[in-house]
Amino acid sequence: MKKLLLLVFSVVLSVYSVIALSNVNSRVVQIGISTSGTFSDYEDFLIKTISDLQGALTSRYSLRVMFLNDEELAKEIKENRLDLVIAPSSFARTYILQGARDIASLDHENSTNTNRAESSVFLVDGERTKATTLQEMQGKTVVTSKEFGLSGLASLLSTIAEQLKVKPDNFFKDIIYVPANLSDVLRTLKEGKADLAVVPACSLERYSQQTTDDTGWLRILLPRQDESLSCMHSAAPFPGITVISMPSLSPYESKTITTALLGMDETDGMTWGVATDFSAIDRILQNLRNGPWQKDFSQTITEFAKAYWKWFAATVAFILLLILHSIRSEFIVRKRTEELSKALEQQKLLHKEANLANRRYEKLQKISVIGQMSSLFAHELRQPLNAINCYANGLRRFLKNPEKAKAFIDKGIEGIEAEAERASAIVEQVRNYAKNKSSRQNQQDLKEILQRSIADFQTTSVGDMPVHFMDHGGDHVIRGEEFELELIFTNLLRNAAQAQSHLKSAVAWMEVSNVGPYVQIEIWDKGPALSEEKIKEISLIGDSTKAEGMGLGLSIIRTLVQAHSGETRFSKSEQSGLKVTILLPLITSKNNQQEEQNAQNNN
């Protein structure tokens, strides 16, 4: 398309040249047009722009148009060989000290604000990566095109510097450059050669309209919503292609050109407008140390010394004063040494007493841990042992009738093995407590754990109590130890069954839903009515709801929930029984950061 555009412009310029030759005194206006970015999307509009400018300047002027890449365009501007430049808005800000002035900026149908007409979009393979932040892209590979200009890698690096407060120079492991062809960029990302792609905003929408290629596998990283720009984008929007006047353009010529540009009719949804806010461009250039800010970061040591020699002198004088003060302080220190020695002896005595107090406290902690382990061991090991005993008694009865015994023997042996493994897991868990081992940082699907807890309860419990399970949807992913979580919910179901032992039709309900940053699990039954005073006792001290109970079950449950950074609440259910509500934190990006910080603090 670029070659076709150049051919059309060549024909147009040939006609202009004939007109120019007919008037020896005609003024030649040098125009440089950047071929970077999404140049091909505006070719028809730029042809009409050049045609209207020639018509506005009359026959006394002729136009000489040059199509240049960014490097060639920068060279022509520095050597003052251009009168007018049509390029990305960054050129207007980069060469502002050389007299460059923006007179018009491109406005298109996807933007309602000339100040926010362009941006870039960060894309990842949604089927291959779950990353949601730029921090997770550190050390990865990015693909883009150098011809995307400010809407490509520059916008990405500026966003990294601004959001993460780090230098973006070595943020990525590798940068892959491909031609300014969106299909090449997407193919590189799809083939797994890159983890992140950066393309201009609106280019993906145009690509989807022009081709039938599937783009459903793409996912936008850091999607933004902006009423001024309807296209998908990830970086802060900024002004788009800008017409820049150079100092060699006279005021009359600048006025005539500006009037012609702003008076142009809309073509293919595009027109020229006036941008008034280039602060987004300035932030990008400042973050990348380009344009007017480049000199601030490239001064030599000699220039720096010349500019700040007074500060150097003041610093040297201050250091000398510090040396004198140090000598004086040393004299005073010697005088106070004896006093400090006495104070140090006193401090040693206090430190020794503090160590003794800490040892006593540690012993109390060990006693508390031993008590918790003993309660867990005694309370939980009883269940699998009772189940094994039941299976053994059943096998003994069925062995009296060998013809009917075979099917039950296999089932009984499987049950004994399963309960033996469970008993072994309980013993291992108690050992882990003693060794201070924990695997509570593992990701767990709470829905699967709840379903396993229900199945385990129905396998090992006496009687047949149905459990109605309700899931209100959502991803219930948390961090925790699988065995401990199953222990929590299995115990709650056992408590519900025991509370309804006097009923002929016992039943329990379990409901799970996401509430803000937490997953909420509610378990209730239709056991005997509890008074407000009894519920308060359970909430405060974990008192048992059974006359013969010791309260160890609820105490262990609350301890394990607290170990998972959760909360346990007790209330009266609508069926008059006890309702237990447990809140556990969901895994989110914010929670991940907090959990990592907590893990470091615990270590």
N, C-alpha and C positions, 0 to 999 in steps of 0.2 A: 504493500500500500504506500510505503514511503517513496518507493521508486516512481510509482504512478503520480504521486503528488508533486514530486520534483519535476516530472515531465510536464505536467499541466502548468506549473509555475514558470517553467522555462518558456513555454509558448506565450504566456501572459507577459513575461518580461521582455520578450522579443518585440511585442507590439509596443510596449512602453519605450523601448530603446529607439524604435523608429520615430516615435513622437519626440523623444528627447533630441535626436539628431536634427530634427527640423528646426530646433531652436538652440542656437549655439550657446546662448546665455542661460540655459536651463540649469537649475540647481539639482544636483544628484543627492538624494536622501538615502544613506546607507542603513539598511535594516537587517538585523541579525535575528534569526528564528532558531530557538533551541529545538533539537530533535529528540530530547530525552522525555521520559515519562510516557504518558498515553498520547503521544503526538498524533498518531494515526486516527484517533477518535475525533479530532478537531480539524481535519484537513480541509473539508468543504467550507467550514466556517472561516478558516484562515485565508482561503482563496478569496472569499467574498470580502474579508477585511482588507486585504491588499488592494482589491479592485476599488472598494469605496474610498480608501485613502488616496489613490491616484486621482479619482474623480474629484475629491475635495481639494487637493493641492493644485489643480488645474495644470495647464500645459507648461507653466514656468518651472515645474518640478518633474523629475523622473525618479523612479524608485529602483534601487539596486538591492535585491533580496538575496541573502546568503543563509543556507541551512547548515547549522554547525552543531557539533556535539558540545557538551558542557566545557570540556577543556579548550576547544577551539574558540568557543564563545567568550570564555574568560580571557583568553589571550587578546582577542580583538578589542574587548572593553578596556583592558589595561593599556593598550597601545593607542587608545582614542581613535579607533577607525570606524566607530559606529555612531549613528545619530539616534537610532531607535532600536530597542531590543524587545522581542516577544519571547518570554522565558518564564520558568517557574518563579514564584514570588520571592524565593530566597535570593535571587540575583539582585532584586531591588534593595534588599537589606544588606547584602554582602558588599555592594559597591556604593553604599550611601555616602561614604566619605569621599568617593571620586565624583560626586555630583549626580549620581543616579536618582531619579525620582519616578515614583509610580504615578501613572495618569489614568489607568483603567485596569480592571481585573475581570477575568472571565466569570460569568454567571451562567449556570445551567439549570435544567428543569428539575434536577434532583436536589437543588439547594435553594433555600429561600433567603439566604444571607450571604452576601459576597465575601464577608469576613470569614466564613466557615464553609467554603465550597469544596475543599480537598482534604483528604486524610489518607490513612493506610489501614489495612485490615490484616490481623495476624491469624493464620490458619494452621490447624493441626489435623492429623488423621484421627477422627473421633473413634474409629474402630481399633486403633492401635495404641493410643495413649489416653490416659485419664487426667493429664495435667490440666490445672485450671489457673495457674499463676505463672508469671514470668520467672519467679525464683526457681520453679521446677525446671525451667529451660536452661539453667546454667550448666555449662559443659556440654551442651547438645550442639547439633548442626542445624544451620539455618540456610534456606535457599531463597534467592531473590534475583533481581536484575539491576545492573548498574544504571541502566537507562530509566529506571523508575524514579531516580533522583530522590527528592525530598520525601516522596510518598513510598519509598522503599526502605532500605536499611537505615537511613538517617533518622527517620521517624521512630523506628524500633529502638535504636541505641539511645535516642533522646528520652524515650519513655522509660527505659531501664535506669538511666542516670537520675531521672526526676523521681520515680516511684521507689526504687530500691536504694537510692543514695550510694551507689557504687560507680566506679569507673567502668564504662562499658567496653573498653578496648579489648580486653581478653575474656569477656563474659562467655563467648561461645567457643566451642572446641574447633569448629570449622565453619567457613562461609562459602557456599556454592553460588557462583554467578552463572546465570543462563541468559540467553537472548531475551529481549523484551517481548516474550511470548508467554501468555498465561498458561497455555497448555503444557509448555516445557516445565514451568514452575510446578504445576500440579502433578505432572507425571513424576518429577523428581521426588516430591513429597509422598506420592502414592507408593512408589517403589521402595520406600524406606531408606533412601539415601540421605534424607534430611528429616529432622523432627519438627521443624517450624518453617512456614513460608510467609513472606511479607509481600503483599501486592497492593497497588493503589485501590482506594475505595471506589466503588461503583464498577470496577473492572470485572468483578465476579458476576454481577448482575448482567452486564453486557455479554459476557462470555456464555452465560446460561441461555440468553435469548438467541445467540448466533449459532450455538451448537446443541447437539442432543446428548452430549456426554453427561454421565451421572456425576452429580456433585453432592449427593446425599451423605457421602462418607466424610465430608469436611465438617469441622467444628471451629467456631470462632473463639479465639482466646481473648479474654478481656473485652467482651462486647460492650459498646457504648450506645446510649440512646441520646439523640440530639434532634430537637425539633427542626433545626436549620438544615440538617443533612439526612435525607431519607435512606441513603445507602448504608449497608453494614460497614462498620468501622471499629477500630480498636484504639487508635491514637487520637489526641486532641485535634479537631479540625483547624484548618488554616486557609488563607486565601490561595486561589489556584493560579493559573497562567496569568501573567501580568504584563502589560505594555509599559515599558520603561523608557523615559526620555533621558538622553545624555546631555551634558553641558553644551555640546556643539549644535544642538537644536535651538533655533531662535524662539523667542516668546511667541511670535506670530505663528510660526510653524507648529509649536507645541499646542497653542490654542486651537488652531485649525484641525490638527490631528485629533485632539481630545474631543472637540465638538463632533467630528465625523464618527468617532468610535461610539460615543454615547448616544448618537442619533441613529445608529444602525438598527434595522428591524431584526427581530428574532429569527434565527436560522437553525433548524433542527433542534429546537429547544435551547439554544445558546444565544447569549447576548453579552455586551460589555457593560459593566457597572463600575462603581467606585468602592474600593475597599478602604476602610478607615481604621482597622485594628490589625496590626502586624505583630502583636505581642507573642502570639503562638510561634511565629517564625523566629522571632528574636530568642525565645527560650530554646528552640531546637539548635540554633547556631551557637548560643552560649553554652549549652550542654555539650556540644561537639567541638567547642573551641574553634569556630570558623567565623568568617566575616569580620566585623569590627572587633570581635573578641579574640581573634587569632593573635594579634600582636601582644595582648595582655599576657599570653602564655608562652610567648616565644622571645621575650626579652633576654638579652645576654647578661652575664653577671656584671660586666662593666657598666651597661646601661642601668642596671638595677642599682649598682653602687653609686653612680652619679646622681640618680634620682633621690636616693635615701641616705646620703652620707651623713646628714645631720642626725638621723635616727641611729646610725652606727656609732657616731661619737657619743651620743647620749647613753647608748647601751654599754660602751666601754667604761664611761664614767660611773655608771651604775654598778658595774662589776667590781671596779676598784673600791667603791664604797662598801660593797659586800665583803671584800677581803678584809678591809679595816674593821668592819663590824665583827667578822669572824675571829680576828685576833683578840678583840676585846671580849667577845663571848667566851673564848677559850679560857681567858684569865678568870672570868666569873665562874665558869664551870668547875675549874680546879678548886675554887673556894667553896663551892656548894657540894663537892663530891662526898665529903664526910657526912653531911646531912642526908644526902641521897642514899648513902650506904646503909645508914640506920633504917631509913624508910624501906629499903629493899629487903632487909632482914625481916621487917614486919610483914612485908608483902609475901615473902616466902612462907611464913607461918600461916597467913590467911589462905594462900594457895594450897597448902597441905591440907588444911581443914576443908577447903572446897572439894579437893580430890576425894577425901573420905566421904563427904556428903554425896558426891556423884556416884561413888561405888555403891553406897546404900541404895541410891535411886535405881541403879542398874539392877541390883538384886531384886528390888521390888518389881521392876519391869519383867525380869525373867520369870518371877513367880506368876505374874499376870499372863505371860505368854504360855507358860506351862498349864495354867488353869484353862485357857482358851483351847489349847490342843487337847487336853483331857476331855473337855466338854464335847468338842467336835468328834473325838475318837469314840467316846462312849455313846453319844447320841446317834451318830450316823452308822457306825459299824454294826449296830444291833439290827438294822433293817436287812442288809444282805445275809447276815447269819440266820435270821429268822426265815428268810426265803429259802436258803439252802436247807434248813431243817425241814421246811414244808415239803420241798422236793424229795428229800430223803425218805420222809414218812410215806409220801405218795408212792415212791418206787417200791418201798417195802410191802405195801398193800397190794400193788399190782403184780408183784412177783409171785404172789400166791395163785394168780390166774395167768399162767404163761401165755395163753393164746391171745389175751388182750393186752399183754404187758409190753410187747415190742414197740408199738407206736409211742406209748407214753415214756418208755425208757429213753428213747432218743430225745424226746422233748425235755424230759427231766434232766438228762445229762447236759443238754444245751443250757437249760436254765441254771443248773449248778455252776457251770463254767462261767456264764455271764455274771452271776452274783459274786463268784470268786474274784473275777476281774474287777468288779466294782469295789469289793472289799479291799483288794490290792491297791486300787486307785486311792481309796480313803487313807490307807496306811501311808502311801507315797506322798499324799498331800500333807499329812501331818509331819512327815519327815522334812518336806520342803519348808513348812513353817519353822521347824527347828533349825534348818540351815539357812533361813531367811532368803529362800529362793521364791521368785514370783514370775509368772508369765502373763501378767495382767495387761501387757502392752500389745498382745496379739489381737488382730481384728477378728470379730466374731459376728456372724449373722444371728441376731437375737431370735428371729422367727424360727430358724431351725432348732435352736437350743430349747425354745418353749415347746415345740412339737415333740422333741426327744424327751423332755421332762414329763410331758403328759403320757407318752408311751411307756416310759420307765415306771411311772406311778401306777398305771393300770396293770403293768406286768407284776409288780411286787406287792401291790396292796391286797388286802383281804376284802372281799366284796366286789361289787361292780358299780362304782360311782361314775356316771358319765360326766365328762368335762366339755362344756361348750366353749369352743375357741373362736374368737372374733378378731379379725385383722382389718384395720381401717386403711391399709395401704401405706406405701412409702418404703424407703430403704432403712431398715432398722439395724444399721451397722454400728457396733460399739467396740471399745477396747476392753478386754477382760480375759479371765481364765475360764476356760470352757467347763471344767469340772465344778468350780465354785458356783458358776451361774446355774448349772443344772441343779446343784445342791439347794440353791435358794428356792427355786420354783417347785422342785419335787417336795421339799419340806412344807411349803405353803399348801400344796394339794393334800398332803398327808394330814396336816392340821385341819383342813376343811373336812376331810373324810371323818376324822375322829370327832370333830365338833358335831357331826350329824349322825353319829353312831346309833342314836336313839330313834332315828327316822327310818321308815321302810324304803323311802325313795330319796336317797341322798343325791345331791347334784351340786356341781360347782361351775362357775363361769370364769373365763380368762379372756381379757380384752387388751389388745396392744394397739397403740397409736403414737404418732409423733406430735409432741407439743413443744413448739419452739426449738431450742437446741437440745431437747431431751426426748427420749423414747419413754413413754408411760405404759406400765403394765399394771392392770387392776385385776385382782383375784378376790372373789367373794362367794359366799354360800348362803344357805337358808338355815343356818344353825340357830341355837337359842338366842333370844334377844339379849343384847348387852346394854348395860346402863352407861351413861356418859362418864360416870366415875370410873367404871371398869375400863373403858376405852382410854381414859386419861392415864390410868395405871399402866396399861400395856404400852402406851406411847412413851411414857417417862422411864419405866424400869424394865420393860419387856416381860411383864408378868404373864403367866400361862393362862389360857382361857379354859383349861381343864382342871377339875378339882384336884386330881392326882398329879398334875404336871409340875415340872420344876421351872418352866420358862426358858429352858436352854435352847429350844428350837428357835423361838423368836429372837433371842439374844444372838445366836449364831448368824441368823439371817441378816439382822441389822448390822452386825460386824462385817459380814462379807459385802453387803451393799455399800457401806462406808468405804471399804477398801477399794471399791470400784468407782469412787467419787460420786456415789449416788445418794439418794434420800429415801427413807421409808416413812410412810404415813399410815395411820390407822383410823378408820371411821366406821360408822354403822351402814350396812348395805340396805338396799331397798327391800330385801327379803328378811330384814331384821338381824341377820347374822353379821359377821365381821367382814369388812372390806379392807384389804391391804393394797396400798398404792405404792409402787416403786418407780422412781425416776432415775434413769441412767443417761449420762451425756452421750449424744450422738457424735459420730466422727465428722467434723467439719474442718476447713482450713484453719479457722481461728482456734478451734479446740486442739488441733494437731500442734500448733505452735505452743499453746499453753501446756499441753501434756508433755511436750519435749522439755519445756522449761522446768516443769514439776519433776520430771524424771532426773534432770541434771541436779536439781536441788536435793532430791532424795539420795542420789548417789553421793 
